[in-house]
């Protein structure tokens, strides 16, 4: 059992962690996303990085409120978080959720919250480059993995290579969907669409995206976002492939390979 320290506990001991892990709402409460959180924490623990979480002091970044047009609620949520973060003197934040990543990185500075914010795939690649993280290559050798670019990671913030680099390091065969990188296709959960049913149309977007994934015949669909994970998992279920085609986060792939 890994004991994850809170920032309050470390501060009381006079310690300052290198990085704050922002868990996010999905990573805290969604049953599927909690597994991603656990996998990432195992990797952080394994590399010996000093980190902490806010615990009960963390609240929603305000991304869903802002995307659905409630700027007032967003600013209230953001300012509450900024007061907590600035109170602790937080400098660097990592999160496994691109929605949190984008909001903390791009929306918080104008409200007085300026931090260095990285996505968990970026941190894992950095730890790999620094020799703190080793990636075991046996588990996924020759396995075909396709990576779905989360909108708020890829097109919104131009982060394309970190997740792919990690997949290659697993010795897996990376296969690209016809819409990838800058031409990526939304999973259907962006812009607060996660919390409502889609408008009537010819086809739900997550089904379209899942069909694109199936075209390249992968053994695994990799994602870097809890929302994308949910949408693609639903798409795989719609195609009745849930028993044979797992949808896994990059952190889970690495943790599985290391048998953590």
C-alpha positions as CSV (number, residue, x, y, z in Angstrom):
1,X,0.0,0.0,0.0
2,X,1.5,3.3,-1.1
3,X,1.0,6.3,1.3
4,X,0.4,9.4,-0.8
5,X,1.4,12.5,1.1
6,X,-0.7,15.6,1.1
7,X,0.8,19.0,0.6
8,X,-0.5,20.0,4.1
9,X,1.4,17.1,5.7
10,X,4.7,17.8,4.0
11,X,4.4,21.5,4.7
12,X,3.9,20.8,8.4
13,X,7.1,18.8,8.3
14,X,8.9,21.7,6.6
15,X,9.3,19.8,3.3
16,X,8.6,21.0,-0.2
17,X,7.8,18.4,-2.9
18,X,9.3,18.7,-6.4
19,X,5.9,18.5,-7.9
20,X,2.2,18.6,-7.0
21,X,0.0,15.8,-8.5
22,X,-3.3,17.3,-9.5
23,X,-5.7,14.3,-9.4
24,X,-8.8,16.0,-10.9
25,X,-12.4,15.1,-10.5
26,X,-12.3,12.0,-12.8
27,X,-9.2,10.7,-11.3
28,X,-10.6,11.1,-7.8
29,X,-14.2,9.8,-8.2
30,X,-14.6,7.9,-11.5
31,X,-14.1,4.2,-10.9
32,X,-12.3,3.6,-14.2
33,X,-10.1,6.8,-13.9
34,X,-9.1,5.9,-10.3
35,X,-7.1,3.0,-11.8
36,X,-5.2,5.5,-14.0
37,X,-4.4,7.6,-10.8
38,X,-3.2,4.5,-9.0
39,X,-1.0,3.4,-11.9
40,X,0.6,6.9,-12.2
41,X,1.2,7.0,-8.4
42,X,2.9,3.7,-8.6
43,X,5.2,5.1,-11.2
44,X,5.9,8.2,-9.2
45,X,6.7,6.1,-6.2
46,X,8.9,3.8,-8.2
47,X,11.0,6.7,-9.6
48,X,11.5,8.2,-6.2
49,X,10.2,11.7,-7.2
50,X,9.1,13.8,-4.3
51,X,5.4,14.6,-4.9
52,X,2.2,15.4,-3.0
53,X,-1.5,15.8,-3.6
54,X,-3.8,18.4,-2.2
55,X,-6.3,15.8,-1.0
56,X,-9.5,17.4,0.4
57,X,-8.1,20.8,-0.5
58,X,-8.3,20.1,-4.2
59,X,-11.6,21.1,-6.0
60,X,-12.6,21.1,-9.6
61,X,-10.5,23.4,-11.9
62,X,-13.7,24.8,-13.3
63,X,-13.1,23.4,-16.8
64,X,-16.7,22.0,-17.3
65,X,-18.3,25.2,-16.0
66,X,-16.2,27.3,-18.4
67,X,-16.8,25.1,-21.4
68,X,-20.5,25.1,-20.8
69,X,-20.6,28.8,-20.6
70,X,-20.7,29.6,-16.9
71,X,-17.8,32.0,-16.6
72,X,-18.9,33.2,-13.2
73,X,-18.8,29.7,-11.6
74,X,-15.5,29.0,-13.4
75,X,-13.9,32.1,-11.9
76,X,-15.2,31.2,-8.4
77,X,-13.8,27.7,-8.7
78,X,-10.5,28.9,-10.1
79,X,-9.9,31.6,-7.6
80,X,-10.5,29.2,-4.7
81,X,-7.9,26.8,-6.1
82,X,-5.4,29.6,-6.9
83,X,-5.6,30.8,-3.3
84,X,-4.8,27.3,-2.1
85,X,-2.0,26.8,-4.6
86,X,-0.4,30.2,-4.0
87,X,-0.7,29.7,-0.2
88,X,1.5,26.7,-0.5
89,X,3.9,28.4,-3.0
90,X,3.3,25.6,-5.6
91,X,5.6,26.0,-8.6
92,X,5.1,22.8,-10.6
93,X,2.0,20.7,-11.3
94,X,1.5,17.4,-13.1
95,X,-1.9,16.0,-14.0
96,X,-3.2,12.9,-15.9
97,X,-6.2,14.9,-17.2
98,X,-5.7,17.1,-20.2
99,X,-8.8,19.2,-19.2
100,X,-7.2,20.1,-15.9
101,X,-3.8,20.5,-17.7
102,X,-5.2,23.0,-20.2
103,X,-7.2,25.0,-17.6
104,X,-4.4,25.2,-15.1
105,X,-1.8,26.0,-17.8
106,X,-3.7,28.5,-19.9
107,X,-6.7,29.8,-18.0
108,X,-5.3,30.3,-14.5
109,X,-2.5,32.8,-15.2
110,X,-4.9,35.7,-15.9
111,X,-6.6,35.0,-12.5
112,X,-3.2,35.2,-10.7
113,X,-2.2,31.5,-10.8
114,X,1.0,31.0,-12.8
115,X,2.6,27.5,-12.5
116,X,4.6,25.2,-14.7
117,X,2.0,22.6,-15.7
118,X,2.9,19.3,-17.3
119,X,0.8,16.3,-18.5
120,X,1.7,13.0,-17.0
121,X,3.1,11.7,-20.3
122,X,5.5,14.6,-20.4
123,X,6.7,14.0,-16.8
124,X,7.1,10.3,-17.5
125,X,9.1,11.0,-20.6
126,X,11.3,13.5,-18.6
127,X,11.9,10.9,-15.9
128,X,12.8,8.4,-18.6
129,X,15.3,10.8,-20.2
130,X,16.8,11.5,-16.8
131,X,17.2,7.8,-16.1
132,X,14.8,7.8,-13.1
133,X,12.2,5.7,-14.9
134,X,13.0,2.5,-16.7
135,X,10.5,0.9,-19.1
136,X,10.4,-2.9,-19.4
137,X,10.0,-3.9,-23.0
138,X,8.9,-7.6,-22.8
139,X,5.2,-7.2,-22.1
140,X,4.1,-5.3,-25.2
141,X,6.8,-6.4,-27.6
142,X,5.2,-6.5,-31.1
143,X,1.8,-5.6,-29.8
144,X,-0.1,-3.1,-32.0
145,X,-1.1,0.0,-30.1
146,X,-2.9,3.0,-31.5
147,X,-2.9,6.3,-29.6
148,X,-5.8,8.7,-29.5
149,X,-4.8,12.3,-29.2
150,X,-6.8,14.1,-26.5
151,X,-7.9,17.5,-27.9
152,X,-6.7,19.5,-24.9
153,X,-3.3,17.8,-25.0
154,X,-2.8,17.7,-28.8
155,X,-4.4,20.4,-30.7
156,X,-4.9,22.8,-27.8
157,X,-1.3,22.5,-26.5
158,X,0.8,20.8,-29.2
159,X,1.8,17.8,-27.1
160,X,2.0,14.9,-29.6
161,X,5.4,13.3,-29.1
162,X,5.7,12.5,-25.4
163,X,2.9,9.8,-25.3
164,X,4.1,8.3,-28.6
165,X,7.7,8.2,-27.4
166,X,6.6,6.2,-24.3
167,X,4.7,3.7,-26.5
168,X,7.7,3.2,-28.7
169,X,9.9,2.6,-25.6
170,X,7.6,-0.2,-24.6
171,X,8.8,-1.9,-27.9
172,X,5.2,-1.9,-29.1
173,X,4.2,-1.3,-32.7
174,X,2.6,2.2,-32.9
175,X,-0.1,2.3,-35.5
176,X,-1.7,5.7,-36.3
177,X,-5.4,6.3,-37.1
178,X,-6.3,8.2,-40.2
179,X,-7.1,11.3,-38.0
180,X,-4.1,11.8,-35.7
181,X,-1.9,14.5,-34.2
182,X,-2.9,18.0,-35.6
183,X,-5.7,16.3,-37.6
184,X,-7.0,14.4,-34.6
185,X,-10.7,13.7,-34.0
186,X,-12.4,14.5,-30.7
187,X,-13.6,11.5,-28.7
188,X,-16.9,13.3,-28.1
189,X,-16.4,14.4,-24.5
190,X,-14.6,17.8,-25.0
191,X,-16.2,21.1,-24.3
192,X,-18.3,19.8,-21.4
193,X,-20.1,17.3,-23.8
194,X,-19.1,14.5,-21.4
195,X,-22.1,15.4,-19.1
196,X,-24.9,15.4,-21.7
197,X,-26.2,13.2,-24.5
198,X,-25.2,14.3,-28.0
199,X,-27.6,16.1,-30.3
200,X,-29.3,14.0,-32.9
201,X,-27.1,13.2,-35.9
202,X,-26.1,10.4,-38.2
203,X,-23.6,8.9,-35.7
204,X,-22.2,9.6,-32.3
205,X,-18.6,10.9,-32.6
206,X,-17.1,8.3,-30.2
207,X,-18.5,5.6,-32.5
208,X,-16.8,7.3,-35.5
209,X,-13.5,7.5,-33.6
210,X,-13.7,3.9,-32.4
211,X,-14.3,2.8,-36.0
212,X,-11.2,4.7,-37.0
213,X,-9.3,2.8,-34.3
214,X,-10.7,-0.6,-35.5
215,X,-9.6,0.2,-39.1
216,X,-5.9,-0.1,-38.1
217,X,-6.5,-3.4,-36.2
218,X,-4.8,-2.5,-32.9
219,X,-4.4,-4.9,-30.0
220,X,-4.8,-2.0,-27.6
221,X,-6.2,1.6,-27.8
222,X,-4.0,3.9,-25.7
223,X,-5.3,7.2,-24.4
224,X,-4.0,10.0,-22.2
225,X,-7.2,11.3,-20.8
226,X,-9.9,9.8,-18.5
227,X,-12.7,11.3,-20.6
228,X,-11.3,9.9,-23.8
229,X,-10.9,6.6,-22.0
230,X,-14.6,6.5,-21.1
231,X,-15.8,7.5,-24.6
232,X,-13.6,5.1,-26.4
233,X,-14.5,2.3,-24.0
234,X,-18.1,3.0,-24.7
235,X,-17.3,2.9,-28.4
236,X,-15.6,-0.5,-28.1
237,X,-18.6,-1.8,-26.1
238,X,-20.9,-0.6,-28.9
239,X,-18.9,-2.7,-31.3
240,X,-19.0,-5.7,-28.9
241,X,-15.3,-5.9,-28.7
242,X,-14.8,-5.1,-25.0
243,X,-13.4,-8.6,-24.2
244,X,-10.7,-8.3,-26.8
245,X,-9.7,-4.7,-27.2
246,X,-8.7,-2.9,-24.0
247,X,-8.5,0.9,-23.8
248,X,-5.6,1.8,-21.5
249,X,-3.9,4.9,-20.3
250,X,-0.2,5.4,-21.1
251,X,0.6,5.2,-17.3
252,X,-1.2,1.9,-17.1
253,X,0.7,0.5,-20.0
254,X,4.0,1.4,-18.3
255,X,2.9,0.2,-14.9
256,X,1.7,-3.1,-16.3
257,X,5.0,-3.6,-18.1
258,X,6.9,-3.0,-14.9
259,X,4.4,-5.3,-13.1
260,X,3.8,-2.6,-10.4
